[in-house]
Amino acid sequence: MISQLNGIGRNMPLTLLAFTIAAASMIGLPPTAGFFSKWFLLQAAFTTESYFTVGVITISTALNAAYFLPILYRAFFKAPNEDQKSFGEAPWPVLAALLFTAALSITFLAYGNAIMELEAPIFGSIFNKYD
């Protein structure tokens, strides 16, 4: 239950930081890779006048916000339940993977064009076969 997450951000700050970045990316907030991808999807949808696609992306964004924001609110701003167990941080291999992935999400927005230019020789030839 979500109520069991009350105050868990105080006990697991790095894990919840990675979760917050992942949630922001799913919602499509800057400075995450989710913003970068939703931006291009919306540009393409508007360019092709596919307003149904714009609506689907908008509804998806609203639903993601509705799912994730209450969890983040409870984790960081609510006091833990009195009968709730105290948790520590996730094990270091799990934490390293979470933080690495969160850092990549932010890096892809900051250096997205440079990354796409590096990938173009590899993936460009694959995608050009289908043009």
matplotlib code that plots the C-alpha trace (Angstrom):
import matplotlib.pyplot as plt

x = [0.0, 1.2, 0.6, 3.5, 5.8, 5.2, 8.5, 10.6, 12.6, 14.2, 15.5, 16.4, 17.4, 19.5, 17.1, 14.2, 16.3, 16.8, 13.0, 12.2, 14.4, 12.7, 9.3, 10.1, 11.3, 8.2, 6.1, 8.3, 9.7, 13.0, 15.9, 15.3, 15.4, 11.6, 11.2, 13.5, 11.6, 8.1, 9.2, 10.1, 7.0, 4.8, 6.7, 6.2, 2.5, 1.9, 3.8, 1.7, -1.4, -2.0, -4.0, -5.2, -1.5, -1.1, -4.1, -2.7, 0.7, -1.0, -3.3, -0.3, 1.6, -1.3, -1.8, 2.0, 1.8, -1.3, 0.5, 3.9, 3.4, 1.3, 4.1, 6.8, 4.6, 4.2, 7.9, 9.3, 6.6, 4.5, 5.7, 6.3, 3.6, 4.2, 4.0, 6.1, 9.5, 12.6, 14.4, 17.9, 19.3, 19.3, 22.3, 25.2, 25.0, 21.3, 22.0, 24.8, 22.6, 19.8, 22.0, 23.8, 20.5, 19.2, 22.4, 22.0, 18.5, 19.7, 22.8, 20.7, 18.8, 21.9, 23.9, 21.1, 22.2, 25.8, 24.7, 22.5, 25.4, 27.6, 24.8, 24.0, 26.8, 25.7, 21.9, 21.5, 22.5, 20.0, 17.1, 18.0, 17.4, 13.7, 13.3]
y = [0.0, 3.5, 4.6, 2.3, 4.6, 7.5, 9.1, 6.5, 9.3, 10.1, 6.5, 5.9, 9.3, 8.1, 5.3, 7.8, 10.4, 7.8, 7.0, 10.8, 11.2, 8.1, 9.4, 12.8, 11.1, 9.1, 12.2, 14.0, 16.8, 18.5, 17.8, 14.1, 12.0, 11.5, 15.2, 14.9, 11.9, 13.4, 16.7, 15.0, 12.8, 15.9, 17.8, 14.9, 14.6, 18.3, 18.3, 15.4, 16.9, 13.7, 15.3, 11.9, 11.1, 14.5, 13.6, 10.2, 11.6, 14.3, 11.8, 9.6, 12.5, 13.3, 9.7, 9.3, 12.5, 11.2, 7.9, 9.1, 12.4, 11.0, 8.5, 11.2, 13.4, 10.6, 9.5, 13.0, 15.1, 12.7, 11.5, 7.7, 5.6, 4.7, 0.9, 1.2, -0.6, 1.5, 0.7, 1.5, 2.4, -0.2, -2.5, -0.7, -2.7, -1.9, 1.7, 2.0, 0.8, 3.1, 6.2, 5.3, 5.0, 8.2, 10.0, 8.7, 10.0, 13.5, 13.2, 12.3, 15.6, 17.6, 15.9, 14.4, 15.9, 14.8, 11.3, 11.1, 12.2, 9.5, 6.9, 8.0, 6.0, 2.9, 3.1, 5.4, 2.6, 0.3, 2.7, 3.9, 0.3, 0.8, 4.3]
z = [0.0, -0.7, 2.9, 3.8, 1.9, 4.3, 5.2, 3.5, 1.7, 5.0, 5.4, 1.8, 0.3, -2.6, -3.6, -3.6, -5.4, -8.2, -8.1, -8.3, -11.4, -13.0, -12.1, -13.6, -16.7, -17.0, -16.5, -19.1, -16.9, -17.8, -17.3, -18.0, -21.1, -20.8, -21.6, -24.6, -26.1, -25.4, -27.0, -30.2, -30.2, -29.7, -32.5, -34.9, -33.9, -34.5, -37.7, -39.1, -37.6, -35.6, -32.8, -31.6, -30.8, -29.1, -26.9, -26.1, -25.1, -23.0, -21.2, -20.6, -19.1, -16.8, -15.7, -15.0, -12.8, -11.1, -10.3, -9.3, -7.5, -4.6, -4.0, -4.0, -1.7, 0.8, 0.7, 1.3, 3.1, 5.3, 8.7, 8.9, 10.4, 14.0, 13.3, 10.2, 10.1, 9.6, 6.4, 5.4, 2.0, -0.7, -1.1, -2.9, -6.1, -6.5, -5.5, -8.0, -10.8, -9.8, -9.6, -12.8, -14.7, -13.1, -14.2, -17.7, -17.9, -17.1, -19.3, -22.3, -22.1, -21.7, -24.4, -26.5, -29.8, -29.4, -28.5, -31.5, -33.7, -32.2, -32.8, -36.4, -38.1, -36.3, -36.3, -39.3, -41.7, -40.0, -40.2, -43.8, -45.0, -44.3, -45.9]

ax = plt.figure().add_subplot(projection="3d")
ax.plot(x, y, z, "-o")
ax.set_aspect("equal")
plt.show()
